[in-house]
């Protein structure tokens, strides 16, 4: 039986717990949160014990793997503590709020040689694998992405010094997907707007943003984000090549080549698939099917940090 513990008992933790509870080879042994009631509720629903201290949970339950699902600002040593104990890690995105924190965690993971997967779930749609195959060897002219969604309930999400803003906490999925499909980003230049959410208290993030991208392969790109109107939520990417146009939206892929249009719908639950692949990697000690390692996820982090810096300075920034 593979023992799994959780640090952070917010919404995404429930998704992972539900998926793992279907696996007869996994036992959920612990839930840790700074709010005792949330940890207790998770333990009552999914089994295991509740904790408010991750070190105490690691020492008592001795898990083989841990899922870290905390806000960007709250990475306060749980990854290092797990790595020192040889506990394998699944870490939700974004992996940190600052470059220094990410580098510290990355060093601990390298030293311990534990398996680590990061929750860039879009990579696990089979339609994304199809898109990568279609794009391989093709020159890319333009790559754009978008994330439109409403204001999140969590108070930390509305504060720039805790979430990093919408493009860092949510649209990171889009920046990561564009990196995965189109290659590394060489430079970003970003603008943000405010004023449409003045009625919201304790709110200092940008309402909307546009980030222009220069890819190392010469392609141009842009990512659009907005939390102003949540009535029509959508997230996806569009990529233009000389002989192909590709659109991905929530697992659905549309390919346009000349007069021919092909539509493919994913049959996988990307959250379930990323957790399954991680658990299999821990059991077999083979990491080849993990699609987002920690070191790779840090590259997506650096792009959104550069975008935030560009919005502050008004100048282009290299990740």
Secondary structure, DSSP 8 states (H G I E B T S, - for coil): -EEEEEE--SHHHHHHHHHHTT-TTEEEEEEE-SSHHHHHHHHHHH-SEEES-HHHHHHHH--SEEEE---GGG-SSHHHHHHHTT-EEEE-SS--SSHHHHHHHHHHHHHHT--EEE--GGGGSHHHHHHHHHHTT--EEEEEEEEE----S-GGGG-HHHH--HHHHTTHHHHHHHHHHH--EEEEEEEEE-STTTTSSS--S-SEEEEEEEETTS-EEEEEEE-S--TT-EEEEEEEETTEEEEEETTEEEEEETTEEEEEE--S-HHHHHHHHHHHHHHHT--TT-S--HHHHHHHHHHHHHHHHHHHHSS-B--
